[in-house]
Amino acid sequence: MRLIIITGLSGSGKSVALNTLEDEGFYCIDNVPPGLLLNLLLQLRKTPSSHYQQTAIGVDARAGSEELRQLPAYIGELREYDFEPEVMFLHATNSVLIKRFSETRRKHPLSHDHDLPLKEAIKRERDLLGDMQDKANLSLDTTDMNVYGLRSIISSYASDDLTRPNELTLLFQSFGFKHGLPNDTDFLFDVRCLPNPFWDPKLKRYNGLDEPVIEFLEHQPDVKHMFDDIAKFVETWLPKFQAESRRYMTISIGCTGGQHRSVYLAEQLAQKFTKTENVVVIRHREMRQQRKLNE
């Protein structure tokens, strides 16, 4: 049985993730109290049906503070019974979560604890789930994601071939420093030291996907040097992550505005690593684009 447990902060997109997994063929159950996980899964295991071979379970703050606090222990108990749960943890910044709750006009599940205001309820939930985020197989910051971007990442993760345990999904992400750092990344590279096409009046209106900018950057020795160094770094350390059974790794490339240098380099790196057996996804944060390269 492949088992994915979806948890994280309320308002971060867990329902979207669960619905996406259902579309991918998973048997999905939402809002399961953590204390019931083991009995539920033991029952599914002894049911003579292939229907449950891919199962996803949503666990969140609706179960209450104490159940949430015990979630790591309950997941540890599952491993004692030879279940191998993959934990998917979704989160976002406080300001975005507050905005989402305001738009939906729904109460935070922990607001019922001592009549907590929304801001305090979010903080309490974040504190209760801190250990789960650190131990998650896949941690996703949905602050800057739309529904389509989130569904794309979840679909890529769900389609991983578990008969190839060393395979992981590589996400190459371009971004602009002036728009803020990405909140969820494994490695971040600053390429603002490279020649900037933005300052050429003929190139300013283009981006790193356009041929004039590509041609300009291809003829810059420092750009090639930077590409070679980043590629070598990823090639060196990728096997170490695979050995730890990591299934997702994000490499973020940042320039000033996230339109030229970072876009070009993210594209070049993604193309290089499509030659591996890993799933490769590319995302241009400031351009609101994301796609899988080796479907």
DADA-V986766 format. One record per pair of residues at least 24 apart in sequence whose C-alpha atoms are under 10 Angstrom apart, sorted by the first residue. I is the first residue (numbers start at 0). J is the second residue. D is the distance in whole Angstrom. If there is no record, write none. Layout:
i=I j=J d=D
i=I j=J d=D
//
This chain:
i=0 j=40 d=10
i=0 j=43 d=10
i=0 j=44 d=8
i=0 j=49 d=9
i=0 j=50 d=10
i=0 j=51 d=7
i=0 j=52 d=4
i=0 j=53 d=6
i=0 j=54 d=7
i=0 j=82 d=8
i=0 j=83 d=8
i=0 j=84 d=9
i=1 j=25 d=9
i=1 j=51 d=9
i=1 j=52 d=6
i=1 j=53 d=5
i=1 j=54 d=6
i=1 j=55 d=8
i=1 j=82 d=9
i=1 j=83 d=7
i=1 j=84 d=7
i=1 j=85 d=8
i=1 j=157 d=10
i=1 j=161 d=9
i=2 j=26 d=10
i=2 j=27 d=10
i=2 j=40 d=9
i=2 j=51 d=9
i=2 j=52 d=8
i=2 j=53 d=6
i=2 j=54 d=5
i=2 j=55 d=6
i=2 j=56 d=8
i=2 j=82 d=8
i=2 j=83 d=7
i=2 j=84 d=5
i=2 j=85 d=6
i=2 j=86 d=9
i=3 j=27 d=9
i=3 j=53 d=8
i=3 j=54 d=6
i=3 j=55 d=5
i=3 j=56 d=6
i=3 j=57 d=9
i=3 j=83 d=9
i=3 j=84 d=6
i=3 j=85 d=5
i=3 j=86 d=6
i=3 j=87 d=7
i=3 j=136 d=10
i=3 j=157 d=9
i=4 j=28 d=10
i=4 j=29 d=10
i=4 j=36 d=10
i=4 j=54 d=9
i=4 j=55 d=6
i=4 j=56 d=5
i=4 j=57 d=6
i=4 j=58 d=7
i=4 j=74 d=9
i=4 j=84 d=7
i=4 j=85 d=6
i=4 j=86 d=5
i=4 j=87 d=6
i=4 j=88 d=8
i=4 j=135 d=10
i=4 j=136 d=10
i=5 j=29 d=9
i=5 j=30 d=10
i=5 j=55 d=7
i=5 j=56 d=6
i=5 j=57 d=5
i=5 j=58 d=6
i=5 j=59 d=8
i=5 j=85 d=9
i=5 j=86 d=6
i=5 j=87 d=5
i=5 j=88 d=6
i=5 j=89 d=8
i=5 j=135 d=10
i=5 j=137 d=10
i=6 j=30 d=10
i=6 j=56 d=9
i=6 j=57 d=6
i=6 j=58 d=5
i=6 j=59 d=6
i=6 j=60 d=9
i=6 j=67 d=10
i=6 j=70 d=10
i=6 j=86 d=7
i=6 j=87 d=6
i=6 j=88 d=5
i=6 j=89 d=7
i=6 j=90 d=9
i=6 j=128 d=9
i=6 j=131 d=8
i=6 j=132 d=9
i=6 j=135 d=9
i=6 j=138 d=10
i=7 j=57 d=9
i=7 j=58 d=8
i=7 j=59 d=7
i=7 j=60 d=8
i=7 j=86 d=10
i=7 j=87 d=8
i=7 j=88 d=5
i=7 j=89 d=5
i=7 j=90 d=6
i=7 j=91 d=9
i=7 j=124 d=9
i=7 j=125 d=8
i=7 j=127 d=10
i=7 j=128 d=7
i=7 j=129 d=9
i=7 j=131 d=8
i=7 j=132 d=8
i=7 j=135 d=10
i=7 j=138 d=9
i=7 j=139 d=9
i=8 j=59 d=7
i=8 j=60 d=8
i=8 j=88 d=8
i=8 j=89 d=6
i=8 j=90 d=5
i=8 j=91 d=7
i=8 j=92 d=10
i=8 j=93 d=10
i=8 j=96 d=9
i=8 j=107 d=10
i=8 j=121 d=8
i=8 j=122 d=10
i=8 j=124 d=7
i=8 j=125 d=7
i=8 j=127 d=10
i=8 j=128 d=8
i=8 j=132 d=10
i=9 j=59 d=7
i=9 j=60 d=7
i=9 j=61 d=9
i=9 j=89 d=9
i=9 j=90 d=8
i=9 j=91 d=9
i=9 j=96 d=8
i=9 j=99 d=10
i=9 j=100 d=9
i=9 j=106 d=10
i=9 j=107 d=7
i=9 j=108 d=8
i=9 j=109 d=9
i=9 j=120 d=10
i=9 j=121 d=8
i=9 j=124 d=8
i=9 j=125 d=9
i=10 j=89 d=9
i=10 j=90 d=8
i=10 j=91 d=8
i=10 j=95 d=9
i=10 j=96 d=6
i=10 j=97 d=8
i=10 j=98 d=9
i=10 j=99 d=7
i=10 j=100 d=7
i=10 j=103 d=10
i=10 j=105 d=10
i=10 j=107 d=8
i=10 j=121 d=10
i=10 j=141 d=10
i=11 j=88 d=9
i=11 j=89 d=6
i=11 j=90 d=5
i=11 j=91 d=6
i=11 j=92 d=9
i=11 j=95 d=9
i=11 j=96 d=7
i=11 j=99 d=9
i=11 j=139 d=9
i=11 j=140 d=8
i=11 j=141 d=6
i=11 j=142 d=8
i=11 j=144 d=10
i=12 j=88 d=10
i=12 j=89 d=7
i=12 j=90 d=8
i=12 j=91 d=9
i=12 j=139 d=10
i=12 j=140 d=10
i=12 j=141 d=7
i=12 j=142 d=10
i=12 j=144 d=10
i=12 j=145 d=10
i=12 j=146 d=8
i=12 j=149 d=8
i=12 j=150 d=10
i=13 j=57 d=7
i=13 j=58 d=9
i=13 j=59 d=9
i=13 j=87 d=9
i=13 j=88 d=8
i=13 j=89 d=7
i=13 j=90 d=9
i=13 j=141 d=10
i=13 j=149 d=10
i=14 j=57 d=8
i=15 j=146 d=7
i=15 j=147 d=10
i=15 j=149 d=8
i=15 j=150 d=7
i=15 j=153 d=9
i=16 j=55 d=10
i=16 j=57 d=9
i=16 j=87 d=9
i=16 j=89 d=9
i=16 j=146 d=9
i=16 j=149 d=7
i=16 j=150 d=7
i=16 j=151 d=10
i=16 j=152 d=9
i=16 j=153 d=6
i=16 j=154 d=9
i=17 j=55 d=7
i=17 j=56 d=8
i=17 j=57 d=7
i=17 j=150 d=10
i=17 j=153 d=9
i=18 j=55 d=10
i=18 j=150 d=9
i=18 j=153 d=10
i=19 j=149 d=9
i=19 j=150 d=6
i=19 j=151 d=9
i=19 j=152 d=10
i=19 j=153 d=7
i=19 j=154 d=7
i=19 j=157 d=9
i=20 j=53 d=9
i=20 j=54 d=9
i=20 j=55 d=7
i=20 j=150 d=9
i=20 j=153 d=7
i=20 j=154 d=7
i=20 j=156 d=9
i=20 j=157 d=7
i=20 j=158 d=10
i=21 j=53 d=10
i=21 j=54 d=9
i=21 j=55 d=8
i=22 j=154 d=9
i=23 j=53 d=10
i=23 j=153 d=9
i=23 j=154 d=7
i=23 j=155 d=10
i=23 j=157 d=7
i=23 j=158 d=8
i=24 j=50 d=9
i=24 j=51 d=10
i=24 j=52 d=10
i=24 j=53 d=7
i=24 j=54 d=9
i=24 j=55 d=10
i=24 j=157 d=9
i=24 j=158 d=10
i=25 j=50 d=8
i=25 j=51 d=8
i=25 j=52 d=8
i=25 j=53 d=5
i=25 j=54 d=5
i=25 j=55 d=6
i=25 j=56 d=10
i=25 j=157 d=9
i=26 j=50 d=7
i=26 j=51 d=6
i=26 j=52 d=8
i=26 j=53 d=6
i=26 j=54 d=5
i=26 j=55 d=6
i=26 j=56 d=8
i=27 j=51 d=9
i=27 j=53 d=9
i=27 j=54 d=6
i=27 j=55 d=5
i=27 j=56 d=6
i=27 j=57 d=8
i=28 j=54 d=8
i=28 j=55 d=6
i=28 j=56 d=5
i=28 j=57 d=6
i=28 j=58 d=9
i=29 j=55 d=8
i=29 j=56 d=6
i=29 j=57 d=4
i=29 j=58 d=7
i=29 j=59 d=9
i=30 j=56 d=8
i=30 j=57 d=5
i=30 j=58 d=5
i=30 j=59 d=6
i=30 j=60 d=9
i=30 j=61 d=7
i=30 j=62 d=7
i=31 j=56 d=7
i=31 j=57 d=6
i=31 j=58 d=6
i=31 j=59 d=8
i=31 j=61 d=9
i=31 j=62 d=7
i=32 j=57 d=9
i=32 j=58 d=7
i=32 j=59 d=8
i=32 j=60 d=9
i=32 j=61 d=8
i=32 j=62 d=5
i=32 j=63 d=9
i=32 j=66 d=7
i=32 j=67 d=9
i=32 j=70 d=9
i=33 j=57 d=10
i=33 j=58 d=7
i=33 j=59 d=9
i=33 j=62 d=8
i=33 j=63 d=10
i=33 j=65 d=10
i=33 j=66 d=6
i=33 j=67 d=7
i=33 j=68 d=10
i=33 j=69 d=8
i=33 j=70 d=6
i=33 j=71 d=9
i=33 j=72 d=9
i=33 j=73 d=6
i=33 j=74 d=8
i=34 j=62 d=9
i=34 j=66 d=7
i=34 j=67 d=10
i=34 j=69 d=8
i=34 j=70 d=8
i=34 j=72 d=10
i=34 j=73 d=7
i=34 j=74 d=9
i=35 j=73 d=9
i=36 j=70 d=10
i=36 j=73 d=7
i=36 j=74 d=8
i=36 j=76 d=9
i=36 j=77 d=8
i=37 j=73 d=8
i=37 j=74 d=8
i=37 j=76 d=8
i=37 j=77 d=6
i=37 j=78 d=10
i=37 j=80 d=8
i=37 j=82 d=9
i=38 j=77 d=10
i=40 j=77 d=9
i=40 j=80 d=10
i=40 j=82 d=9
i=41 j=77 d=9
i=41 j=80 d=9
i=41 j=82 d=9
i=44 j=82 d=10
i=53 j=157 d=10
i=54 j=84 d=10
i=55 j=84 d=9
i=55 j=85 d=9
i=55 j=86 d=10
i=55 j=87 d=10
i=56 j=84 d=10
i=56 j=86 d=10
i=57 j=87 d=10
i=59 j=108 d=9
i=59 j=124 d=9
i=59 j=128 d=9
i=60 j=107 d=9
i=60 j=108 d=6
i=60 j=109 d=7
i=60 j=120 d=10
i=60 j=124 d=7
i=60 j=127 d=9
i=60 j=128 d=9
i=61 j=107 d=9
i=61 j=108 d=5
i=61 j=109 d=7
i=61 j=111 d=10
i=62 j=108 d=9
i=62 j=109 d=9
i=63 j=108 d=8
i=63 j=109 d=7
i=63 j=111 d=9
i=63 j=112 d=8
i=63 j=124 d=10
i=64 j=108 d=9
i=64 j=109 d=7
i=64 j=112 d=8
i=64 j=123 d=9
i=64 j=124 d=8
i=64 j=127 d=7
i=64 j=128 d=10
i=65 j=127 d=9
i=66 j=127 d=10
i=67 j=124 d=8
i=67 j=127 d=7
i=67 j=128 d=7
i=67 j=131 d=10
i=68 j=124 d=9
i=68 j=126 d=9
i=68 j=127 d=6
i=68 j=128 d=7
i=68 j=129 d=10
i=68 j=130 d=9
i=68 j=131 d=10
i=69 j=127 d=9
i=69 j=128 d=10
i=70 j=127 d=9
i=70 j=128 d=8
i=70 j=130 d=9
i=70 j=131 d=8
i=71 j=128 d=9
i=71 j=130 d=7
i=71 j=131 d=6
i=71 j=134 d=9
i=74 j=131 d=10
i=84 j=135 d=10
i=84 j=136 d=9
i=85 j=134 d=10
i=85 j=135 d=7
i=85 j=136 d=6
i=85 j=137 d=8
i=85 j=246 d=10
i=86 j=131 d=8
i=86 j=132 d=9
i=86 j=134 d=8
i=86 j=135 d=5
i=86 j=136 d=5
i=86 j=137 d=7
i=86 j=138 d=8
i=87 j=131 d=9
i=87 j=132 d=8
i=87 j=134 d=9
i=87 j=135 d=6
i=87 j=136 d=6
i=87 j=137 d=5
i=87 j=138 d=6
i=87 j=139 d=8
i=87 j=153 d=9
i=87 j=156 d=10
i=88 j=128 d=9
i=88 j=131 d=7
i=88 j=132 d=6
i=88 j=133 d=9
i=88 j=134 d=9
i=88 j=135 d=6
i=88 j=136 d=8
i=88 j=137 d=6
i=88 j=138 d=5
i=88 j=139 d=6
i=88 j=140 d=9
i=89 j=132 d=8
i=89 j=135 d=10
i=89 j=137 d=8
i=89 j=138 d=6
i=89 j=139 d=5
i=89 j=140 d=6
i=89 j=141 d=7
i=89 j=142 d=10
i=90 j=125 d=9
i=90 j=132 d=9
i=90 j=138 d=8
i=90 j=139 d=6
i=90 j=140 d=5
i=90 j=141 d=6
i=90 j=142 d=8
i=90 j=182 d=10
i=90 j=183 d=9
i=91 j=139 d=8
i=91 j=140 d=5
i=91 j=141 d=5
i=91 j=142 d=5
i=91 j=143 d=8
i=91 j=144 d=10
i=91 j=182 d=8
i=91 j=183 d=9
i=92 j=121 d=10
i=92 j=140 d=8
i=92 j=141 d=8
i=92 j=142 d=6
i=92 j=143 d=10
i=92 j=182 d=9
i=93 j=117 d=10
i=93 j=118 d=8
i=93 j=121 d=7
i=93 j=122 d=8
i=93 j=125 d=10
i=93 j=142 d=9
i=94 j=118 d=9
i=94 j=142 d=9
i=95 j=141 d=9
i=95 j=142 d=6
i=95 j=143 d=9
i=96 j=121 d=8
i=96 j=141 d=10
i=96 j=142 d=8
i=97 j=121 d=8
i=135 j=245 d=10
i=136 j=244 d=8
i=136 j=245 d=6
i=136 j=246 d=7
i=136 j=247 d=7
i=137 j=245 d=8
i=137 j=246 d=7
i=137 j=247 d=6
i=137 j=248 d=9
i=138 j=183 d=8
i=138 j=184 d=9
i=138 j=247 d=9
i=138 j=248 d=10
i=139 j=182 d=9
i=139 j=183 d=7
i=139 j=184 d=9
i=139 j=247 d=10
i=140 j=181 d=9
i=140 j=182 d=6
i=140 j=183 d=6
i=140 j=184 d=9
i=141 j=182 d=9
i=141 j=183 d=9
i=142 j=181 d=9
i=142 j=182 d=8
i=142 j=183 d=10
i=143 j=181 d=9
i=143 j=182 d=9
i=143 j=284 d=8
i=143 j=285 d=9
i=143 j=287 d=9
i=144 j=284 d=9
i=144 j=287 d=8
i=145 j=287 d=9
i=147 j=288 d=10
i=147 j=289 d=9
i=148 j=282 d=9
i=148 j=287 d=8
i=148 j=288 d=8
i=148 j=289 d=7
i=148 j=290 d=9
i=149 j=289 d=10
i=151 j=280 d=9
i=151 j=289 d=8
i=151 j=290 d=8
i=151 j=291 d=8
i=152 j=247 d=10
i=152 j=280 d=8
i=152 j=289 d=9
i=152 j=290 d=9
i=152 j=291 d=9
i=155 j=247 d=10
i=155 j=278 d=8
i=155 j=279 d=9
i=155 j=280 d=8
i=155 j=290 d=10
i=155 j=291 d=8
i=155 j=294 d=9
i=156 j=246 d=8
i=156 j=247 d=8
i=156 j=278 d=9
i=158 j=278 d=9
i=158 j=294 d=10
i=159 j=246 d=8
i=159 j=277 d=9
i=159 j=278 d=8
i=160 j=277 d=10
i=160 j=278 d=10
i=161 j=246 d=10
i=163 j=276 d=9
i=163 j=277 d=10
i=164 j=241 d=8
i=164 j=242 d=9
i=164 j=244 d=7
i=164 j=245 d=9
i=164 j=246 d=9
i=165 j=238 d=8
i=165 j=240 d=9
i=165 j=241 d=5
i=165 j=242 d=7
i=165 j=243 d=9
i=165 j=244 d=7
i=165 j=245 d=8
i=165 j=246 d=8
i=165 j=276 d=9
i=165 j=277 d=8
i=166 j=238 d=10
i=166 j=241 d=7
i=166 j=242 d=10
i=166 j=244 d=9
i=166 j=245 d=8
i=166 j=246 d=7
i=166 j=247 d=9
i=166 j=275 d=9
i=166 j=276 d=7
i=166 j=277 d=5
i=166 j=278 d=7
i=167 j=237 d=9
i=167 j=240 d=9
i=167 j=241 d=7
i=167 j=244 d=8
i=167 j=245 d=7
i=167 j=246 d=4
i=167 j=247 d=5
i=167 j=248 d=7
i=167 j=276 d=8
i=167 j=277 d=5
i=167 j=278 d=6
i=167 j=279 d=9
i=168 j=245 d=9
i=168 j=246 d=6
i=168 j=247 d=5
i=168 j=248 d=6
i=168 j=249 d=8
i=168 j=276 d=10
i=168 j=277 d=6
i=168 j=278 d=5
i=168 j=279 d=6
i=168 j=280 d=7
i=168 j=291 d=10
i=169 j=237 d=10
i=169 j=246 d=9
i=169 j=247 d=6
i=169 j=248 d=5
i=169 j=249 d=6
i=169 j=250 d=8
i=169 j=269 d=8
i=169 j=272 d=8
i=169 j=273 d=9
i=169 j=277 d=7
i=169 j=278 d=6
i=169 j=279 d=5
i=169 j=280 d=6
i=169 j=281 d=8
i=169 j=291 d=10
i=170 j=247 d=8
i=170 j=248 d=6
i=170 j=249 d=5
i=170 j=250 d=6
i=170 j=251 d=8
i=170 j=265 d=9
i=170 j=269 d=8
i=170 j=278 d=9
i=170 j=279 d=6
i=170 j=280 d=5
i=170 j=281 d=6
i=170 j=282 d=7
i=170 j=289 d=10
i=170 j=290 d=10
i=170 j=291 d=9
i=171 j=248 d=9
i=171 j=249 d=6
i=171 j=250 d=5
i=171 j=251 d=6
i=171 j=252 d=8
i=171 j=262 d=10
i=171 j=264 d=9
i=171 j=265 d=6
i=171 j=266 d=8
i=171 j=267 d=10
i=171 j=268 d=7
i=171 j=269 d=6
i=171 j=270 d=10
i=171 j=272 d=10
i=171 j=279 d=8
i=171 j=280 d=6
i=171 j=281 d=5
i=171 j=282 d=6
i=171 j=283 d=8
i=171 j=289 d=10
i=172 j=249 d=7
i=172 j=250 d=6
i=172 j=251 d=5
i=172 j=252 d=6
i=172 j=253 d=8
i=172 j=257 d=10
i=172 j=261 d=8
i=172 j=262 d=8
i=172 j=264 d=10
i=172 j=265 d=6
i=172 j=266 d=9
i=172 j=269 d=9
i=172 j=280 d=9
i=172 j=281 d=6
i=172 j=282 d=5
i=172 j=283 d=6
i=172 j=284 d=7
i=172 j=285 d=10
i=172 j=288 d=10
i=172 j=289 d=9
i=173 j=250 d=9
i=173 j=251 d=6
i=173 j=252 d=5
i=173 j=253 d=6
i=173 j=254 d=8
i=173 j=256 d=10
i=173 j=257 d=6
i=173 j=258 d=8
i=173 j=259 d=9
i=173 j=260 d=9
i=173 j=261 d=5
i=173 j=262 d=5
i=173 j=263 d=9
i=173 j=264 d=8
i=173 j=265 d=6
i=173 j=266 d=9
i=173 j=281 d=8
i=173 j=282 d=6
i=173 j=283 d=5
i=173 j=284 d=6
i=173 j=285 d=8
i=173 j=286 d=9
i=173 j=288 d=10
i=174 j=251 d=7
i=174 j=252 d=6
i=174 j=253 d=5
i=174 j=254 d=7
i=174 j=255 d=8
i=174 j=256 d=7
i=174 j=257 d=4
i=174 j=258 d=8
i=174 j=259 d=10
i=174 j=260 d=10
i=174 j=261 d=7
i=174 j=262 d=8
i=174 j=265 d=10
i=174 j=282 d=9
i=174 j=283 d=6
i=174 j=284 d=5
i=174 j=285 d=6
i=174 j=286 d=9
i=175 j=252 d=9
i=175 j=253 d=5
i=175 j=254 d=5
i=175 j=255 d=5
i=175 j=256 d=4
i=175 j=257 d=4
i=175 j=258 d=7
i=175 j=259 d=10
i=175 j=260 d=10
i=175 j=261 d=8
i=175 j=262 d=10
i=175 j=283 d=10
i=175 j=284 d=8
i=175 j=285 d=7
i=176 j=252 d=10
i=176 j=253 d=6
i=176 j=254 d=6
i=176 j=255 d=5
i=176 j=256 d=6
i=176 j=257 d=7
i=177 j=253 d=10
i=177 j=254 d=9
i=177 j=255 d=6
i=177 j=256 d=6
i=177 j=257 d=8
i=178 j=255 d=8
i=178 j=256 d=7
i=178 j=257 d=8
i=178 j=284 d=10
i=178 j=285 d=8
i=179 j=253 d=10
i=179 j=255 d=10
i=179 j=256 d=10
i=180 j=251 d=9
i=180 j=253 d=8
i=181 j=251 d=8
i=181 j=252 d=10
i=181 j=253 d=9
i=181 j=284 d=9
i=183 j=248 d=10
i=183 j=249 d=8
i=183 j=250 d=10
i=183 j=251 d=9
i=184 j=248 d=8
i=184 j=249 d=5
i=184 j=250 d=6
i=184 j=251 d=6
i=185 j=247 d=9
i=185 j=248 d=6
i=185 j=249 d=5
i=185 j=250 d=6
i=185 j=251 d=8
i=186 j=233 d=9
i=186 j=248 d=8
i=186 j=249 d=7
i=186 j=250 d=5
i=186 j=251 d=6
i=186 j=252 d=9
i=187 j=229 d=10
i=187 j=249 d=9
i=187 j=250 d=6
i=187 j=251 d=5
i=187 j=252 d=6
i=187 j=253 d=7
i=188 j=225 d=10
i=188 j=229 d=8
i=188 j=250 d=8
i=188 j=251 d=6
i=188 j=252 d=5
i=188 j=253 d=6
i=188 j=254 d=9
i=188 j=261 d=9
i=189 j=225 d=10
i=189 j=251 d=9
i=189 j=252 d=6
i=189 j=253 d=5
i=189 j=254 d=6
i=189 j=255 d=9
i=189 j=261 d=9
i=190 j=222 d=9
i=190 j=225 d=8
i=190 j=226 d=10
i=190 j=252 d=7
i=190 j=253 d=6
i=190 j=254 d=5
i=190 j=255 d=8
i=190 j=260 d=7
i=190 j=261 d=7
i=190 j=264 d=9
i=191 j=252 d=10
i=191 j=253 d=7
i=191 j=254 d=5
i=191 j=255 d=6
i=191 j=256 d=9
i=191 j=257 d=10
i=191 j=260 d=8
i=191 j=261 d=8
i=192 j=221 d=9
i=192 j=222 d=9
i=192 j=225 d=10
i=192 j=254 d=8
i=192 j=255 d=10
i=192 j=260 d=10
i=193 j=219 d=8
i=193 j=220 d=10
i=193 j=221 d=7
i=193 j=222 d=6
i=193 j=225 d=8
i=193 j=254 d=9
i=193 j=260 d=8
i=193 j=261 d=10
i=194 j=219 d=8
i=194 j=220 d=10
i=194 j=221 d=8
i=194 j=222 d=8
i=194 j=260 d=8
i=195 j=254 d=9
i=195 j=255 d=9
i=195 j=259 d=7
i=195 j=260 d=7
i=196 j=258 d=10
i=196 j=259 d=7
i=196 j=260 d=8
i=197 j=255 d=10
i=197 j=256 d=9
i=197 j=258 d=9
i=197 j=259 d=7
i=197 j=260 d=9
i=202 j=259 d=9
i=203 j=258 d=10
i=203 j=259 d=9
i=204 j=258 d=10
i=204 j=259 d=10
i=205 j=258 d=8
i=205 j=259 d=8
i=206 j=257 d=9
i=206 j=258 d=5
i=206 j=259 d=5
i=206 j=260 d=8
i=206 j=261 d=10
i=206 j=262 d=7
i=206 j=263 d=8
i=206 j=286 d=9
i=207 j=257 d=9
i=207 j=258 d=6
i=207 j=259 d=4
i=207 j=260 d=6
i=207 j=261 d=8
i=207 j=262 d=5
i=207 j=263 d=5
i=207 j=264 d=8
i=207 j=265 d=9
i=207 j=266 d=8
i=208 j=258 d=9
i=208 j=259 d=8
i=208 j=260 d=10
i=208 j=262 d=7
i=208 j=263 d=6
i=208 j=266 d=8
i=209 j=259 d=9
i=209 j=263 d=9
i=212 j=259 d=7
i=212 j=260 d=9
i=212 j=263 d=8
i=213 j=259 d=9
i=213 j=260 d=9
i=213 j=262 d=10
i=213 j=263 d=7
i=213 j=264 d=10
i=216 j=259 d=9
i=216 j=260 d=8
i=216 j=263 d=8
i=216 j=264 d=9
i=217 j=263 d=9
i=222 j=260 d=9
i=222 j=263 d=10
i=222 j=264 d=8
i=223 j=264 d=9
i=225 j=264 d=9
i=226 j=263 d=10
i=226 j=264 d=7
i=226 j=265 d=9
i=226 j=267 d=8
i=226 j=268 d=7
i=227 j=268 d=9
i=229 j=264 d=9
i=229 j=268 d=8
i=230 j=267 d=10
i=230 j=268 d=7
i=230 j=269 d=10
i=230 j=271 d=8
i=230 j=272 d=9
i=233 j=268 d=10
i=233 j=272 d=9
i=234 j=272 d=9
i=246 j=277 d=10
i=246 j=278 d=10
i=247 j=277 d=10
i=247 j=278 d=9
i=247 j=279 d=10
i=248 j=279 d=10
i=249 j=280 d=9
i=249 j=281 d=10
i=250 j=281 d=10
i=251 j=282 d=9
i=251 j=283 d=10
i=251 j=284 d=10
i=252 j=283 d=10
i=256 j=285 d=8
i=257 j=283 d=8
i=257 j=284 d=8
i=257 j=285 d=6
i=257 j=286 d=8
i=258 j=283 d=8
i=258 j=284 d=9
i=258 j=285 d=7
i=258 j=286 d=7
i=262 j=286 d=9
i=266 j=292 d=10
i=269 j=293 d=10
//
